[in-house]
Amino acid sequence: MSKPGPFSYHVGNVNVDYKPSGVTSVNVPAPSGVAKEHRLHGMVPGGEYAISASGACALVGDAAVATATAEGVLAFVADGSCAGGVSAAFRG
């Protein structure tokens, strides 16, 4: 299965900017105070990403740096409304 190239998806208050070897940002609103696991598929297998959150969103645990699995899945948890979004910047 081939991987998609970079794309942007913006519908209502859901925003996704996908660039697996650049900066991928996700803004999917959730109720404040609710921890939400983010799983980004199609990332660089074994790639290291700097995770950052903005607005009322906060990362949970040791999520400042995350590594994608061999299958290219990057997972991290954020807590809060995440109105400002969460970004994963490829580091190599």
N, C-alpha and C positions, 0 to 999 in steps of 0.2 A: 504494500500500500504506500503510495507516495504521500509526502507531507505537503500541506498547503504552504504557499508562499505568504509573505506578509499581507495582512488585511486589517481593516477596521470595521467594526460592527457597532452601530449606535441606534438603539431603538428605545424610545421612552427614556427611562433613567438607568438603563443598562448600557454600559460602554465597555468595549473590548478593543484594544489595539494590540495586534499580535505580530511580533517580530522576534522569532526564536533566537536569533543570534544578535539581537540588539536589545531594546527595552520593550517588554510586554507589559501593558497596564490593564487592570481589570477594575471596573467600578460596578458592583452589583449590590445595591442597597440591602441592608438587613436591619432589623430592629436594634436599637442601641442596647448594649450589654449582652449581645448574643455572639458567642464565639462561632466562627464559620470557617470550615476548612476549604481552602482553595486548592484545586488540582488542575494544573495546566498541562495538557497533553500536547505532544508534538514539539517539545523543546529539544535542545541539543542533548543527546544521550550522555550522561555523566558530566554535563556542563554545570559550572558553578555560577550561581546568580546572587546578586546583592538584592535583598528584599527591603522595600521601604513602604511606609504607609503615610498618608497625609490626612488632614482634617481630624475628625473625631475617631479615626481608626487607629488601633494599636496592634502591634504584632504580639503574639502569644508565644512564650517560651523563647528558645534560642533560634529565632527565625530571621535574624539579620542577614544570614548567609544560608542558602539552601542548595543542595546538589540534586540534579535530575537523576532519575533512575536510569538503568541501562535501556529501558523502553522509552525514555524521554518524557517521563511524568515528573513534574515539579510540584511538590505539596508543601503548604504552610498554613498556619492558622492565624486569623486576624479577628479582633474583638472590637465591637463598636459599630457605629452606623456606616463607616467607611465611605461617607459621602465624598471625600476627596480622592478615594481610590487607593489601590495597592499596585506597586510596580515591581517588576523583576528585571534587573539589568544584568545581561550576560557579562561574565567576567572571564570566561575561558574554560 
